[in-house]
Amino acid sequence: MRYKIPATLPITRILSLSSLTLSTLLLSTTAYAFTPSGEDISYDVNGERFEGYFVSAGENAKGSVLIVHDWDGVDDYERQRADMLAEQGYDAFAVDLFGAGNRPQATEDKQAATRALYEDRERMRALTLAGLAKAREAGADNNTVIMGYCFGGAVALEIARSGEATDVAAYTSFHGGLGTPEGQAYSDDTPPIFIAHGGADESVSLEDVATLAGELEAAGVTYEVGIYSGAPHAFSVFGSDRYHQRADEQSWATFNQWLGEML
């Protein structure tokens, strides 16, 4: 089945949370008490050191999820999401695209770190694919969904357009950049894509969402878009002033259903 949205009509998909998903979300929002259950993993890419985070769902994992971080690098937010996914039965690996020890805090440093990769898309793809390879080496199931937050959502779509990743069942972007660079396009064999977007996002507009939907529709790509009214950019980040609980819970529930369908 293919999903689409009209350019003028935002759609919010509302799902009932299962007791397991709800309890996971309630625990996850208590960020102050978070203790990672996985492990940080160091690895090299062409002589550079990187540090991701891996948590296994055990022998009966239903698949795996590669998480691409937002503009401050791998931190407890990505670790917490990875742990939540493991509780749902998925191996999870948070890939590092900035390099070990590079976890920018100042806005200008975050902008510089992401800009460097936006301007070098080949490196962006190579580092993401290296992280995917490391995840599988660490024991992650080969059948994978690649997802990301903000900057990481843009990276997930970059990999989707490239077609360079193997054994990827689907892609997901949470409040990520949606633009397609000049010279790139989605092909008709691109795996399914889920976009979670805040209706009040002032960084990525509803027009950007509609443009992407038009591109995916024209290419014949299976996709789904969830637009959550009142939710700003970065609406899923626990503890931030942008956190929007309803949008977070609804998008996470939809994502978990999406994983169940794709993996």
Secondary structure, 3 states (H helix, E strand, C coil): CCCCCCCCCCCCCCCCCCHHHHHHHHHHCCHHHCCCCCEEEEEEECCEEEEEEEECCCCCCCCEEEEECCCCCCCHHHHHHHHHHHHCCCEEEEECCCCCCCCCCCHHHHHHHHHHHHCCHHHHHHHHHHHHHHHHHCCCCCCEEEEEECHHHHHHHHHHHHCCCCCEEEEEEECCCCCCCCCCCCCCCCCCEEEEEECCCCCCCHHHHHHHHHHHHHHCCCEEEEEECCCCCCCCCCCCCCCCHHHHHHHHHHHHHHHHHHC
